């Protein structure tokens, strides 16, 4: 991985963002198909920050020579998993990747259970309600119901990533991890202030996570975006391990924080308990 990062550091600032962590074939090398691993290394070179890359950038981020990277890119283009950017020498992920992503998000998961229930919170308790999971130092949205927040122009569609350190939804889930895991995830990406209220100091964040675990819910008042207030709760499996989180968000103009907490938190907690019960009964949470 260090080799990849050294190469990537020489590229443009956009492409030099940290490449995704490579897969480890050492667990069962006899069953590991190297060419498949290399193809996925190419796909994983693309991120939400570096969504268009040149051949050289892909080769560096995937730790491949240019010839191998070129052949894999052309193969993935033929299969629809990559596409060439018109009038440039850059590439981006193709529609086939999107199809796979939505298949994962839409079927055999909590989304089928949770999405209809989120509508019970909007607009009664808030202006938006979400289901998310942790992936490294990010929150990935699996479901979102929104009404009345159009003026903020925030994209929270299924598959959207946001930094876990800056969001109540992230805090609600991080709080139930072991300290080592918390630190690793918080340190896995740069922490920048999204507003004057965003916590970025590691010690302050760890203290906040301890408070969140004790209270059973997380609160954000303009920390992730100006003018938005959010409450979030963790979804736990039968052993008490966190597997997802729920949140409800309101426009600050609509109500102050104490009123929002008094009105929305009981409904959010009730929904969380209902989701956990349904998920365990359905076999999604063992």
JOQUI-V960497 format. One record per backbone hydrogen bond with DSSP energy under -0.5 kcal/mol. NH is the residue of the N-H (numbers start at 1). CO is the residue of the C=O. If there is no record, write none. Layout:
nh: (NH:NH)
co: (CO:CO)
This chain:
nh: (5:6:7:8:9:10:11:16:17:20:25:27:28:29:31:32:33:34:37:38:39:40:41:42:43:44:45:46:47:51:53:55:58:59:60:61:62:63:63:64:69:70:71:72:73:74:75:76:77:78:79:80:80:81:82:83:85:86:88:91:92:94:96:97:98:99:100:101:102:103:104:105:106:107:112:113:114:115:117:117:118:119:119:120:121:122:123:125:126:127:128:129:130:131:132:133:135:138:139:140:141:141:142:143:145:147:152:153:155:156:159:160:162:164:166:167:171:172:173:174:175:176:177:182:183:184:185:186:187:188:189:192:194:198:205:206:207:208:209:210:211:212:213:214:215:216:217:218:220:222:222:228:229:230:231:232:233:235:236:237:240:243:244:245:246:247:248:249:250:252:254:255:260:261:262:263:264:265:265:268:269:270:271:272:273:274:275:276:277:278:279:280:281:282:283:283:284:285:286)
co: (1:2:3:4:5:7:8:12:14:44:23:24:25:26:28:29:31:32:33:34:35:36:37:38:39:40:42:43:50:49:91:89:54:55:56:57:58:59:60:59:65:66:67:68:69:70:71:72:73:74:75:76:77:76:76:92:90:84:85:53:83:81:80:94:94:95:96:97:98:99:100:101:102:103:109:110:110:111:113:114:114:115:116:117:118:118:126:121:121:249:249:145:247:143:245:140:138:135:162:133:139:160:131:131:129:127:149:150:153:154:141:157:139:137:163:164:167:168:169:170:171:173:174:178:179:180:181:182:183:185:186:190:192:195:201:202:203:204:205:206:207:208:209:210:211:212:212:232:230:220:228:225:250:220:248:218:246:244:234:241:237:235:235:132:233:130:231:128:229:227:251:251:256:257:258:259:260:260:261:264:265:266:267:268:269:270:271:272:273:274:275:276:277:278:279:280:279:279:284)
